[in-house]
Amino acid sequence: MKSLPNKLKIFLLVIYGITLLSIFYFKRNNSELLPIVNLIHVAFFAILMILTETFNVTFRNISVSTSFAIQLASFITFGPLYTIIVEVIGVTFRVFKTEERYVNTLNTPIYKTVFNYCILTLPIIFGSYIFSLLGGKYSVIKSSENIIPLIFFVRS
């Protein structure tokens, strides 16, 4: 990170700080941070996230990740915290192709990896507030009642 321009360093530090503050605020305001769920289901979603992050869909020389579908399903099923965990696992263990070789996230500079975690975490946290304010419930059974809150979650 020493070789980065100062403006980029400041930008990264601001994003890191906003993410940390958001996580602490989120934790403080959510008493049931880790609801009881079947961890095998969470692991299944994490594996799906790894696969969708690794195998992108290419259309007209543009590569697009399909992991948003897994993120949304995880959010509806488990809520925000487990969705963040699923996303972090998915991004950590994905494999992507750079110019000539395949690379794992663990082989990239730490500032890039932390930035990727931040840009995945912030929308989930802020989107979950909007989702809750609009009366959304984390349940597959009540999905039809969550249409409007989910639309606003997706747009956040």
N, C-alpha and C positions, 0 to 999 in steps of 0.2 A: 504494500500500500504506500510505501515511501515514494515510489516513482510516479504516483498519480498526481495530477494537477490539484492545486489547493482548493479550487472551487468544487471539484468532484469529491474531494475528501470531506469538505464541509457538507455537501449534499448528502453523502452517505451517512455521516454522523447524525445529521438531522433526521433522516429516515430511521436510523437505528434508535435514536432517542424517542421519536414519536411512537415507534412500535413498542418499546419498553414501557413507556408511560401508558399506552393503551392497554397493554397486557395487565399492568398493575391495577389500573382503574377497572378493567373488566373483572379481574379476580376479586377485587374488593366489593364490587356490586353484584356478584353472582355467588350466592351462598352454596348452591349445589353445583360446584365446578365440575366434578366428575360423577355424573349420574351412573348408576349401575347398568352396564350393558354387557352383552356377551362379547368378550375380547376376540373370539374367533371371527365374529362378524366384522369387527374393526380391522382385524388382520386381513380378511378377505377384501375389504375395501382398499386397504393399503396396497395389497398386491395388484388390484385393478388400477390403482393410481400409478403404480410403478410402470405397469404395462402401457397405459394410455399416455404417460409422459415419455416413454421410450419409443413407442411406435406411433409416430405422428402420421396424419393423413396429408399426402402431397397432392396439390391440385394446381396446375399451371405454374410449376416451379415455386410454389408457396407451401411451406410446411405448417400445418395447423395441428395443435394438440386437441384431443377430444376429452381431456381430463375434466373439463367443466361438468360434464354429465355425472361423473363420479363424485365430484365435489358437491354438487347439488343433492344427489341422492344421499350422500353421507350427512349433509347438513339437515335434511328432512328426518333422517333416521336417528342420528345420534346427537345433534346439536352442534354448537360452534366449537367447543373445545376438542372433541374427537375429530371433527372435520379438519381442524388445524393440525392435529397429530397425523391424520391420514395424509394430508398434503405434504407435510414435512418429510414423512417417510417416503412418499412417492418421489419427491424431488431429490432427496438424498441418494436414493438407489437407482435413479433413472440412468440410462446410458444414451448419450447423444453423439451424433457424428459432427466432428469439426472437419475442416478442409480434407484431411487425409486419414484420420483415425477416429476411433470411437473412444469417448471419454466418459468417465463417471463423475458425478458432482463432487465426490470426495477427492478428485484429482484437480479440482479448480481452486483458484485462490480463495481464501476464507472470506474476504470482503465481498466477493461475488455471491458466494453461497449464502452468507448472512443476509445480503440484500434480497436474494430470491426468497428466503424465508419471510422477510419483512413484507415484501409485496404480495405474498400469499396470505399472510396473517391479518394485515390491516383491513382488507375488504371483508373478511369473515367477521371480524370483531364489530366493525361499524355496520355491516349489513345485518348482523344479529340484533343490534339495537333497534334498527328500523323494523325488522321482522317482528320483534317483541312488542314494540310500540303499536303496531298495527294488529296485534292480537294473534300472531302466528303461534302455533303449537308444534313442538318437535314430535311428530308422530306420522307414521305412514298411513295409519288408519284414518286420520283426520286431514288427509291431503287435500280433499276438495274444499275444506274450510280455509285452507292456507293459500289459495290461489292469489289473492291480492297481496298479502304479505310476501309471498314468494316472488311475485313480479317486482316488488320494490327491493327485495333482497338482491335479486339478479341485477337490477339496474344500479345498485350502490357500488 
